[in-house]
Amino acid sequence: MSLNKYMHPRNRYKSAKPSFLQLALKYPDFRAITTQDESGKVFLDFKNADALRALTRCLLKEDFDLTVELPMDRLVPTLPLRLNYIHWLEDIVGTDGKKWGIDIGTGASCIYPLLASKMNQWNFLATETDAENFYHAEKNVANNNLSHLVHVKSSADESILTSPLQSFMDTEVFDFCMCNPPFFADHMEAQGLVTTRSDDRPEAGSVSTASPQECIVAGGEVAFVRQMIEESSVLREKIRVYTSMLGKKSSLAQLKEELRHQKVAKFSSTEFCQGKTMRWGLAWTFDSSVTFPRSEFEGRKAKPPLLYVIPKGSSSVEYKVHELARHLRQILESIKVHCYQGKQAKSFTSITLTAAENTWCNQRRLRRQQKWKNSRSATESQQQDNKCREERKDESSQTDNDTHQIFNKDTSGRLPKDNKENSDMAMATEKEKPSLADESSESHITKMSQKRSLDDTSDTENGNAKRLCTEISERGNGFKDHSENSSSQRDKTKGNESSTLNGINSSEVKHYTVYAITKTPERSETDDFEAKLENGQKVSEDPNISKESKSVPNEDEAHLSGIMENVSEVVPSTSFEVPSQPKEYILKCVMRLKRSEDNINLELEWLDGKSRELMHQVFTFLKNKLAQI
């Protein structure tokens, strides 16, 4: 298919094609490489590099009065493509007044500066890294008497823009920069051995004449232009508009993503159409006043917005524009699509949708996965609750048995019920003094009897002791095991004396020992008695029991304290912020809802993104959601 009808409107070759016959008659060099049939029609072999070189030299002389030498082993520029690029720059920066531009990698022909300076009297800084190209570029500028407008500069540094600008003093600010970067990343790609070209697409109609240093660079054109973008983020307004040509459409999406990442104010792309060849132009700027033109080729495939008439009969959402818009906005925000409220009226609303990732596809599969996860989580939670309930039940049963053995023993060979606490207190004090070998058990009992006379214990206190024993034992197996280990170790050091004292074993003493320490938090005569006892002899103290028994909080207070601790962990101290529009996105479109007679229409209009297919997916997603109302 010929793309000439999508050439720039001011491109002279769009309506006036060159006459090979006239060129052959006028230029002998061109006539030597053409063929002629019986009818007199002149043909040119576009796969012959010499024929392309002769044609370009003839057209530059015939149409622009430029004399250009083209080396045998260097790129031969095609004029329609170069004119499309220059006319696009004219649309962006204008033609009025003095303009300064930069041509990155001007090549041996120095084609862009020569054409632009000849047509518009623009000033140029032309940079070149290849020594041979630099030599021929300077020679071509001098042969056409354009040295006062075009300055060719050799650049051996790795930087593309930064170094040439630092050493150039003729101007401080440039209106634009332009570039035709190396397209390919390696020789295999340059030779077409590795390509994204579809099998049904016809082969190229012309031959490539570029040298390896002109068409190959590490990373290909994407890496080259990405470096330009990174340097532009440093130079910023030093160059008003940054532009580059691209040889592959697939490079556009990657470079636009990089522009979003660098937070560039504005950027645009266009198509350069000529013959059977298409190239792409990418422009970006940090000046918000710059406007970019719409390409002819993109305009020819402009499509109307997607339209859907929302059905009536909603049972959960009122059939009004703003109610439906609020419902759709909640749905979109639930799948992490940013919604920005635009213009509103009584029967109209506009919302800009921006998505950083595709979260609307495979919704059924995601719902199944979420349902399975919820079911599994509920099952695991139920099993854990049952396990904890059984453990608490076993602990409670064990505690009841231990408490029953302590408080409900027969009087035969045992202490009476009202003297039981005194004996336990004596045993607790006895356990706290494992190093007292010089005193008999009777002396300890006598001292604890004095303690009993100061603290008259009633049956009510015994009942409280039972409750506290049960409560403390339910605190966890760790505390219980620690008490049992301590009792077992002390039993071994005391021998039969402590194990048979008044017929009370160590397991019976451990629960009541906690009660004997914790039952009286206030200062009393008992505390004075214990102080006197400590003054007389050194008493060892279990640090864990002491720490635990210093205060037993109220059950409601402990529960409330635990809740507050959990809340403080879950709720952060910082305030919540409304999520802002993502800087990097894959889709940006406008959703409109407006009333048309008795119906409400939903529209989606494309703005930007990786593919229009994503907008169609969102449109289908919203239709399905509306059908479920």
PLY file of the C-alpha trace (Angstrom):
ply
format ascii 1.0
element vertex 629
property float x
property float y
property float z
element edge 628
property int vertex1
property int vertex2
end_header
0.00 0.00 0.00
1.33 3.44 -0.87
1.48 5.87 2.06
2.11 8.97 -0.03
-1.37 10.32 0.67
-0.41 10.54 4.36
2.69 12.62 3.66
2.90 15.99 5.34
0.68 18.44 3.42
3.63 20.77 2.71
5.90 17.99 1.47
6.67 18.91 -2.13
6.79 15.27 -3.21
3.24 14.50 -2.04
1.61 16.02 -5.11
4.58 16.52 -7.46
6.45 13.28 -7.92
9.90 13.58 -9.50
10.07 12.80 -13.20
12.78 10.24 -13.83
12.66 11.03 -17.52
13.40 14.73 -16.99
16.16 13.92 -14.52
17.70 11.42 -16.93
17.72 13.98 -19.72
19.25 16.67 -17.53
21.78 14.70 -15.48
24.01 12.21 -17.32
25.08 10.49 -14.09
21.48 9.66 -13.36
20.76 8.55 -16.92
23.60 6.03 -16.69
21.91 4.01 -13.94
18.33 4.02 -15.31
16.57 1.71 -17.75
13.96 2.50 -20.37
11.29 0.30 -21.90
9.88 0.34 -25.42
7.31 2.98 -24.56
10.00 5.36 -23.30
9.19 5.04 -19.58
12.26 5.33 -17.34
12.73 2.86 -14.47
15.05 2.94 -11.47
16.28 -0.06 -9.48
15.79 0.95 -5.83
17.78 -2.07 -4.64
20.86 -0.61 -6.34
22.82 1.62 -3.93
24.42 3.57 -6.81
20.99 4.33 -8.25
19.76 5.66 -4.89
22.88 7.80 -4.49
22.47 9.28 -7.96
18.78 10.01 -7.42
19.39 11.83 -4.11
22.17 14.00 -5.58
19.97 14.92 -8.54
16.94 15.84 -6.42
19.02 17.95 -3.99
20.46 19.90 -6.93
17.21 20.15 -8.89
14.81 21.05 -6.07
17.01 22.74 -3.41
20.10 23.87 -5.30
22.34 21.90 -2.97
25.54 20.19 -4.09
26.16 17.19 -1.85
28.82 14.50 -1.97
27.73 11.08 -0.75
30.53 8.57 0.08
30.21 5.07 -1.31
30.05 3.33 2.10
27.79 5.76 3.96
24.05 6.23 4.38
22.12 7.67 1.44
19.25 9.81 2.82
15.79 9.64 1.26
14.43 13.17 0.80
10.65 12.65 1.30
11.29 11.21 4.79
13.68 14.04 5.76
11.20 16.65 4.57
8.41 15.09 6.62
10.60 15.38 9.73
11.51 19.04 9.06
7.89 20.03 8.33
6.82 18.38 11.59
9.39 20.50 13.46
8.04 23.59 11.67
4.57 22.78 13.05
5.98 22.54 16.59
8.43 25.48 16.85
7.19 27.65 13.99
9.14 29.32 11.21
9.07 32.93 12.37
12.21 34.47 13.74
15.65 33.04 14.27
15.71 29.36 15.30
18.51 27.29 16.73
18.50 23.52 16.38
20.77 20.58 17.15
21.23 17.67 14.75
22.56 14.66 16.68
24.66 12.42 14.39
24.39 14.57 11.28
26.09 11.97 9.05
28.26 12.45 5.99
25.51 14.23 4.03
24.60 16.68 6.85
21.19 16.46 5.24
18.92 17.95 7.94
20.97 21.13 8.58
21.46 21.71 4.85
17.76 21.38 4.02
16.46 23.31 7.05
18.95 26.14 6.71
18.24 26.38 2.97
14.45 26.37 3.45
14.03 28.35 6.70
17.39 29.98 7.40
17.65 28.03 10.64
20.90 27.89 12.61
22.29 24.48 13.46
24.80 22.78 15.71
25.53 19.48 13.94
27.37 16.83 15.99
29.15 13.75 14.63
31.26 11.01 16.26
32.60 9.28 13.13
35.73 10.90 11.69
34.90 10.23 8.03
31.34 11.46 8.40
32.63 14.59 10.13
35.01 15.29 7.25
32.34 14.97 4.54
29.78 16.94 6.57
32.11 19.92 6.94
32.94 19.73 3.22
29.26 19.67 2.19
28.48 22.68 4.38
31.39 24.63 2.95
30.54 23.71 -0.67
27.06 25.22 -0.22
28.25 28.40 1.55
26.23 27.65 4.70
29.04 27.77 7.27
27.50 30.90 8.85
24.33 28.89 9.66
25.58 25.34 10.19
28.32 24.53 12.73
29.64 20.97 12.49
31.23 19.73 15.72
33.11 16.49 16.35
31.95 14.72 19.49
33.96 11.84 20.88
32.34 11.83 24.31
29.77 9.23 25.33
27.21 11.89 26.21
24.79 12.78 23.45
23.79 16.32 24.36
25.55 17.43 27.53
29.17 17.67 26.29
28.46 19.38 22.93
26.34 22.05 24.64
28.94 22.79 27.30
31.57 23.78 24.72
29.25 25.64 22.31
28.97 29.35 23.12
27.04 30.83 20.15
23.73 30.40 21.94
22.57 29.34 25.38
19.10 28.08 24.50
18.04 25.89 21.56
14.57 25.69 20.09
14.77 22.00 19.24
16.99 19.00 18.77
16.55 16.27 16.17
18.08 12.85 15.71
18.05 9.86 13.39
19.50 7.25 15.79
20.99 3.85 14.88
18.03 1.49 14.63
19.62 -1.88 15.37
21.26 -3.47 18.40
23.58 -5.91 16.58
24.58 -7.21 13.14
22.02 -10.02 13.12
19.19 -7.54 13.58
20.70 -5.21 10.98
20.85 -8.03 8.42
17.25 -9.05 9.12
18.14 -12.40 10.69
16.34 -11.35 13.86
13.21 -9.35 13.09
9.65 -8.72 14.23
8.45 -8.43 10.64
5.43 -10.66 10.00
5.71 -13.43 7.40
2.88 -12.08 5.23
4.45 -8.62 5.07
6.28 -7.98 1.77
10.01 -7.46 1.69
11.49 -3.97 1.69
11.54 -2.34 -1.71
14.93 -0.67 -1.28
18.38 -1.57 -0.02
20.08 -0.26 3.11
23.23 1.74 2.45
24.17 2.59 6.06
27.54 1.61 7.48
27.68 -0.44 10.74
28.62 2.61 12.82
25.58 4.44 11.44
22.96 1.73 12.01
24.17 -0.31 15.02
24.48 0.76 18.64
24.39 -1.18 21.90
20.74 -1.56 22.94
19.42 -0.29 19.62
17.39 2.87 19.17
15.55 2.38 22.46
18.76 2.57 24.49
20.01 5.56 22.47
16.83 7.63 22.84
16.48 6.58 26.47
19.87 8.17 27.10
18.61 11.30 25.37
15.62 11.36 27.71
17.82 10.97 30.77
20.10 13.82 29.64
17.08 15.97 28.81
15.85 15.62 32.39
19.08 17.40 33.40
19.17 20.00 30.62
15.40 20.59 30.72
14.60 24.10 29.32
18.08 24.39 27.78
16.38 22.81 24.74
12.73 23.70 24.31
11.65 20.62 22.34
13.46 17.27 22.15
12.70 15.04 19.15
13.92 11.83 17.58
13.01 9.58 14.68
12.30 5.89 15.36
12.56 2.99 12.94
10.33 0.53 14.86
6.84 1.11 16.18
7.49 -1.21 19.12
10.03 1.31 20.45
7.32 3.93 21.00
5.66 2.21 23.96
8.96 1.62 25.76
10.13 5.19 25.31
6.79 6.68 26.33
7.02 4.62 29.49
10.46 6.12 30.12
9.07 9.63 29.59
6.40 8.99 32.18
9.01 7.64 34.54
11.09 10.83 34.10
7.94 12.90 34.77
8.15 14.79 31.46
5.53 17.52 31.21
4.30 16.76 27.67
5.17 14.35 24.89
3.70 13.29 21.56
4.34 10.97 18.65
3.63 11.08 14.95
4.05 9.03 11.76
6.26 9.84 8.80
4.62 8.24 5.77
6.27 8.03 2.34
6.06 5.40 -0.37
5.86 2.00 1.28
7.93 3.03 4.27
6.77 4.40 7.60
8.86 5.89 10.38
7.80 7.37 13.71
8.67 10.62 15.41
8.78 11.16 19.17
8.83 14.62 20.76
8.85 15.73 24.41
9.23 19.00 26.27
9.45 20.49 29.76
7.71 23.65 28.55
3.98 23.38 29.15
3.24 26.10 26.56
4.38 23.87 23.67
1.60 22.28 21.60
2.08 19.26 19.36
0.21 18.78 16.06
-1.97 15.80 15.31
-0.60 13.49 12.64
-2.45 12.98 9.39
-2.08 9.23 9.63
-3.43 9.08 13.19
-6.32 11.31 12.23
-7.44 8.96 9.47
-8.13 6.19 11.99
-9.74 8.34 14.67
-12.62 6.37 16.13
-15.70 7.56 18.01
-15.90 6.76 21.74
-17.32 3.43 22.85
-21.02 3.76 23.64
-23.31 1.68 25.85
-26.91 2.35 26.87
-27.25 1.42 30.54
-30.34 -0.78 31.00
-33.18 0.34 33.21
-34.77 -1.64 36.01
-31.98 -1.33 38.53
-32.99 -2.57 41.96
-29.98 -1.43 43.96
-28.89 1.77 42.17
-31.21 4.59 41.27
-31.37 5.23 37.53
-29.75 8.65 37.68
-26.54 9.90 36.14
-24.70 10.75 39.33
-25.89 7.67 41.24
-24.68 5.38 38.48
-21.43 7.34 38.19
-20.85 6.93 41.93
-21.50 3.20 41.67
-19.13 2.76 38.70
-16.47 4.80 40.43
-16.62 2.53 43.48
-16.25 -0.51 41.21
-13.24 0.97 39.40
-11.52 2.12 42.58
-11.97 -1.35 44.04
-9.76 -2.71 41.24
-7.15 0.05 41.73
-8.15 2.28 38.82
-7.59 5.94 39.66
-10.65 8.13 39.03
-10.41 11.90 38.62
-13.69 13.81 38.66
-14.01 16.16 35.69
-16.89 18.34 34.53
-20.32 17.80 36.05
-23.81 18.98 35.23
-27.33 18.00 36.16
-27.48 15.24 33.56
-23.79 14.82 32.71
-20.55 13.78 34.42
-17.03 13.12 33.20
-14.37 11.03 34.99
-10.79 10.47 33.81
-9.63 6.89 34.39
-5.94 6.06 34.85
-4.70 2.50 35.39
-1.15 1.53 36.34
-1.80 -2.19 35.84
-4.37 -4.54 34.35
-6.67 -5.52 37.21
-9.94 -6.01 35.32
-9.12 -9.16 33.34
-9.73 -12.72 34.61
-12.13 -11.50 37.28
-13.92 -14.86 37.49
-10.66 -16.69 38.13
-9.66 -14.12 40.73
-13.02 -14.53 42.50
-12.59 -18.31 42.57
-9.10 -17.96 43.99
-10.28 -15.49 46.62
-13.22 -17.72 47.56
-10.88 -20.69 47.94
-8.50 -18.65 50.08
-11.35 -17.44 52.31
-12.69 -20.97 52.70
-9.27 -22.33 53.55
-8.65 -19.52 56.02
-12.00 -20.13 57.70
-11.28 -23.85 57.98
-7.85 -23.26 59.47
-9.27 -20.71 61.89
-12.00 -23.12 62.99
-9.45 -25.90 63.54
-7.28 -23.56 65.55
-10.25 -22.48 67.68
-11.20 -26.10 68.35
-7.62 -26.93 69.31
-7.40 -23.97 71.67
-10.78 -24.84 73.18
-9.65 -28.41 73.85
-6.41 -27.21 75.41
-8.27 -24.80 77.68
-10.69 -27.54 78.60
-7.84 -29.91 79.55
-6.10 -27.20 81.55
-9.32 -26.29 83.34
-9.99 -29.94 84.18
-6.45 -30.40 85.53
-6.72 -27.19 87.57
-10.06 -28.27 89.07
-8.55 -31.60 90.11
-5.51 -29.95 91.71
-7.64 -27.37 93.51
-10.05 -30.04 94.70
-7.17 -32.04 96.19
-5.88 -28.97 98.05
-9.14 -27.66 99.52
-11.18 -30.81 100.02
-8.93 -33.27 101.89
-10.18 -35.38 104.75
-9.21 -34.45 108.29
-7.72 -37.92 108.80
-3.92 -37.47 108.76
-4.38 -34.01 107.17
-4.71 -30.49 108.47
-8.18 -29.06 109.05
-9.62 -26.83 106.38
-9.23 -23.63 108.41
-5.54 -24.42 109.13
-4.73 -25.48 105.58
-3.73 -22.03 104.43
-1.31 -21.64 107.31
0.38 -24.89 106.43
0.66 -23.83 102.78
2.15 -20.52 103.80
4.69 -22.35 105.89
5.50 -24.59 102.95
5.88 -21.53 100.66
8.29 -19.92 103.06
10.10 -23.22 103.46
10.56 -23.45 99.68
11.89 -19.92 99.51
14.65 -20.86 101.98
16.43 -23.89 100.55
19.73 -22.98 102.21
18.48 -23.08 105.89
19.87 -26.38 107.09
20.36 -25.35 110.70
16.68 -24.80 111.54
14.11 -27.51 112.00
10.75 -27.78 110.33
9.04 -27.09 113.66
10.64 -23.62 113.91
9.33 -22.69 110.48
5.85 -23.84 111.35
5.99 -21.83 114.58
6.90 -18.64 112.71
4.19 -19.18 110.16
1.72 -19.75 112.98
2.56 -16.28 114.24
1.84 -15.05 110.74
-1.53 -16.81 110.90
-2.42 -14.98 114.10
-1.91 -11.65 112.29
-3.92 -12.69 109.24
-7.18 -14.33 110.13
-8.26 -16.30 107.09
-11.92 -17.08 106.47
-13.72 -19.50 104.21
-14.44 -16.62 101.81
-10.72 -16.03 101.36
-10.29 -19.73 100.68
-12.88 -19.39 97.96
-11.03 -16.40 96.51
-7.86 -18.43 96.63
-9.50 -21.16 94.63
-10.64 -18.68 92.00
-7.23 -17.06 91.76
-5.49 -20.41 91.56
-7.68 -21.40 88.64
-7.18 -18.04 86.96
-3.40 -18.11 87.29
-3.11 -21.69 86.11
-4.99 -20.74 82.91
-2.38 -18.12 82.05
-0.40 -20.70 80.16
1.61 -23.83 80.36
4.85 -21.89 80.55
4.14 -20.49 84.04
2.77 -23.80 85.22
5.75 -25.74 83.93
8.12 -23.27 85.54
6.44 -23.74 88.92
6.50 -27.51 88.57
10.19 -27.52 87.65
11.03 -25.26 90.58
9.05 -27.45 92.98
10.68 -30.60 91.64
14.19 -29.21 92.07
13.53 -28.00 95.57
12.02 -31.35 96.55
15.28 -33.04 95.59
17.36 -30.71 97.79
15.03 -30.92 100.78
14.56 -34.65 100.75
11.84 -36.41 102.59
11.47 -33.61 105.12
9.76 -31.17 102.74
7.92 -33.83 100.78
6.17 -35.35 103.78
5.57 -32.25 105.86
2.03 -32.57 107.17
1.21 -34.88 104.29
1.27 -32.16 101.62
3.18 -32.85 98.42
4.90 -30.28 96.21
2.20 -30.19 93.53
-0.34 -29.23 96.15
1.79 -26.38 97.42
2.63 -24.69 94.10
-0.83 -23.18 93.37
-1.39 -22.02 96.87
2.05 -20.48 97.08
1.02 -17.97 94.44
-2.07 -17.14 96.44
-0.12 -16.67 99.64
1.99 -13.99 97.94
-0.69 -12.23 95.92
-3.76 -12.24 98.11
-2.81 -9.11 100.07
-1.53 -6.34 97.81
-1.74 -3.70 100.54
0.95 -3.17 103.16
0.07 -5.13 106.29
1.59 -6.67 109.37
2.27 -9.77 107.32
4.66 -7.74 105.16
6.44 -6.63 108.34
6.70 -10.25 109.45
8.23 -11.24 106.10
10.65 -8.33 106.34
11.74 -9.51 109.76
12.14 -13.00 108.40
14.36 -11.69 105.60
16.49 -9.78 108.06
17.11 -12.93 110.05
17.92 -15.16 107.12
18.56 -14.80 103.42
15.51 -15.85 101.47
15.78 -16.87 97.83
13.06 -15.62 95.60
11.85 -16.90 92.25
12.03 -13.82 89.99
9.37 -15.11 87.60
6.85 -15.77 90.36
7.55 -12.45 92.02
7.12 -10.55 88.82
3.92 -12.36 87.94
2.47 -12.12 91.39
3.07 -8.46 92.11
-0.24 -7.51 90.57
-3.02 -9.58 89.05
-5.00 -7.20 86.82
-8.73 -7.30 86.59
-9.95 -9.56 83.81
-11.87 -6.78 82.02
-8.95 -4.39 82.32
-6.55 -6.97 80.90
-8.92 -7.68 78.02
-9.31 -3.95 77.25
-5.54 -3.44 77.48
-4.98 -6.24 74.98
-7.49 -4.70 72.57
-5.82 -1.30 72.77
-2.42 -2.84 72.12
-3.75 -4.60 69.02
-5.40 -1.40 67.79
-2.17 0.55 68.23
-0.38 -2.06 66.12
-2.97 -2.16 63.34
-3.78 1.56 63.01
-0.75 3.68 62.12
-0.21 7.05 63.66
-0.05 8.81 60.29
-3.18 10.07 58.61
-4.61 8.46 55.51
-4.08 10.10 52.12
-6.16 9.87 48.99
-4.10 7.98 46.36
-2.85 10.30 43.66
-2.89 9.69 39.93
-0.16 7.19 38.99
2.83 8.68 37.20
3.26 5.55 35.08
0.14 4.06 33.50
-0.91 1.60 30.85
-4.31 3.15 30.15
-5.79 6.62 30.32
-9.30 7.30 29.06
-12.39 9.41 29.80
-15.62 7.90 31.10
-18.76 9.97 30.51
-22.31 9.38 31.64
-25.03 11.55 30.17
-28.77 11.41 29.81
-30.24 11.06 26.34
-34.02 11.39 26.49
-35.10 8.58 28.85
-31.84 6.64 28.74
-28.40 7.09 30.30
-25.43 6.50 28.02
-21.99 5.34 29.09
-19.05 6.47 26.92
-15.36 5.63 27.02
-12.96 7.77 24.97
-9.29 6.90 24.46
-6.61 9.33 25.65
-3.33 7.44 25.98
-1.82 4.11 26.96
-0.23 0.98 25.61
-3.17 -0.31 23.58
-6.78 0.53 22.78
-7.57 -3.08 23.52
-7.18 -2.27 27.23
-9.97 0.31 26.97
-12.21 -2.25 25.27
-11.53 -4.66 28.14
-12.51 -2.03 30.72
-15.63 -1.25 28.70
-16.67 -4.91 28.70
-15.90 -5.15 32.41
-18.19 -2.19 33.20
-21.00 -3.56 31.02
-20.89 -6.87 32.88
-20.99 -5.07 36.21
-23.95 -2.96 35.14
-25.80 -6.07 33.97
-25.38 -7.53 37.47
-27.01 -4.56 39.22
0 1
1 2
2 3
3 4
4 5
5 6
6 7
7 8
8 9
9 10
10 11
11 12
12 13
13 14
14 15
15 16
16 17
17 18
18 19
19 20
20 21
21 22
22 23
23 24
24 25
25 26
26 27
27 28
28 29
29 30
30 31
31 32
32 33
33 34
34 35
35 36
36 37
37 38
38 39
39 40
40 41
41 42
42 43
43 44
44 45
45 46
46 47
47 48
48 49
49 50
50 51
51 52
52 53
53 54
54 55
55 56
56 57
57 58
58 59
59 60
60 61
61 62
62 63
63 64
64 65
65 66
66 67
67 68
68 69
69 70
70 71
71 72
72 73
73 74
74 75
75 76
76 77
77 78
78 79
79 80
80 81
81 82
82 83
83 84
84 85
85 86
86 87
87 88
88 89
89 90
90 91
91 92
92 93
93 94
94 95
95 96
96 97
97 98
98 99
99 100
100 101
101 102
102 103
103 104
104 105
105 106
106 107
107 108
108 109
109 110
110 111
111 112
112 113
113 114
114 115
115 116
116 117
117 118
118 119
119 120
120 121
121 122
122 123
123 124
124 125
125 126
126 127
127 128
128 129
129 130
130 131
131 132
132 133
133 134
134 135
135 136
136 137
137 138
138 139
139 140
140 141
141 142
142 143
143 144
144 145
145 146
146 147
147 148
148 149
149 150
150 151
151 152
152 153
153 154
154 155
155 156
156 157
157 158
158 159
159 160
160 161
161 162
162 163
163 164
164 165
165 166
166 167
167 168
168 169
169 170
170 171
171 172
172 173
173 174
174 175
175 176
176 177
177 178
178 179
179 180
180 181
181 182
182 183
183 184
184 185
185 186
186 187
187 188
188 189
189 190
190 191
191 192
192 193
193 194
194 195
195 196
196 197
197 198
198 199
199 200
200 201
201 202
202 203
203 204
204 205
205 206
206 207
207 208
208 209
209 210
210 211
211 212
212 213
213 214
214 215
215 216
216 217
217 218
218 219
219 220
220 221
221 222
222 223
223 224
224 225
225 226
226 227
227 228
228 229
229 230
230 231
231 232
232 233
233 234
234 235
235 236
236 237
237 238
238 239
239 240
240 241
241 242
242 243
243 244
244 245
245 246
246 247
247 248
248 249
249 250
250 251
251 252
252 253
253 254
254 255
255 256
256 257
257 258
258 259
259 260
260 261
261 262
262 263
263 264
264 265
265 266
266 267
267 268
268 269
269 270
270 271
271 272
272 273
273 274
274 275
275 276
276 277
277 278
278 279
279 280
280 281
281 282
282 283
283 284
284 285
285 286
286 287
287 288
288 289
289 290
290 291
291 292
292 293
293 294
294 295
295 296
296 297
297 298
298 299
299 300
300 301
301 302
302 303
303 304
304 305
305 306
306 307
307 308
308 309
309 310
310 311
311 312
312 313
313 314
314 315
315 316
316 317
317 318
318 319
319 320
320 321
321 322
322 323
323 324
324 325
325 326
326 327
327 328
328 329
329 330
330 331
331 332
332 333
333 334
334 335
335 336
336 337
337 338
338 339
339 340
340 341
341 342
342 343
343 344
344 345
345 346
346 347
347 348
348 349
349 350
350 351
351 352
352 353
353 354
354 355
355 356
356 357
357 358
358 359
359 360
360 361
361 362
362 363
363 364
364 365
365 366
366 367
367 368
368 369
369 370
370 371
371 372
372 373
373 374
374 375
375 376
376 377
377 378
378 379
379 380
380 381
381 382
382 383
383 384
384 385
385 386
386 387
387 388
388 389
389 390
390 391
391 392
392 393
393 394
394 395
395 396
396 397
397 398
398 399
399 400
400 401
401 402
402 403
403 404
404 405
405 406
406 407
407 408
408 409
409 410
410 411
411 412
412 413
413 414
414 415
415 416
416 417
417 418
418 419
419 420
420 421
421 422
422 423
423 424
424 425
425 426
426 427
427 428
428 429
429 430
430 431
431 432
432 433
433 434
434 435
435 436
436 437
437 438
438 439
439 440
440 441
441 442
442 443
443 444
444 445
445 446
446 447
447 448
448 449
449 450
450 451
451 452
452 453
453 454
454 455
455 456
456 457
457 458
458 459
459 460
460 461
461 462
462 463
463 464
464 465
465 466
466 467
467 468
468 469
469 470
470 471
471 472
472 473
473 474
474 475
475 476
476 477
477 478
478 479
479 480
480 481
481 482
482 483
483 484
484 485
485 486
486 487
487 488
488 489
489 490
490 491
491 492
492 493
493 494
494 495
495 496
496 497
497 498
498 499
499 500
500 501
501 502
502 503
503 504
504 505
505 506
506 507
507 508
508 509
509 510
510 511
511 512
512 513
513 514
514 515
515 516
516 517
517 518
518 519
519 520
520 521
521 522
522 523
523 524
524 525
525 526
526 527
527 528
528 529
529 530
530 531
531 532
532 533
533 534
534 535
535 536
536 537
537 538
538 539
539 540
540 541
541 542
542 543
543 544
544 545
545 546
546 547
547 548
548 549
549 550
550 551
551 552
552 553
553 554
554 555
555 556
556 557
557 558
558 559
559 560
560 561
561 562
562 563
563 564
564 565
565 566
566 567
567 568
568 569
569 570
570 571
571 572
572 573
573 574
574 575
575 576
576 577
577 578
578 579
579 580
580 581
581 582
582 583
583 584
584 585
585 586
586 587
587 588
588 589
589 590
590 591
591 592
592 593
593 594
594 595
595 596
596 597
597 598
598 599
599 600
600 601
601 602
602 603
603 604
604 605
605 606
606 607
607 608
608 609
609 610
610 611
611 612
612 613
613 614
614 615
615 616
616 617
617 618
618 619
619 620
620 621
621 622
622 623
623 624
624 625
625 626
626 627
627 628
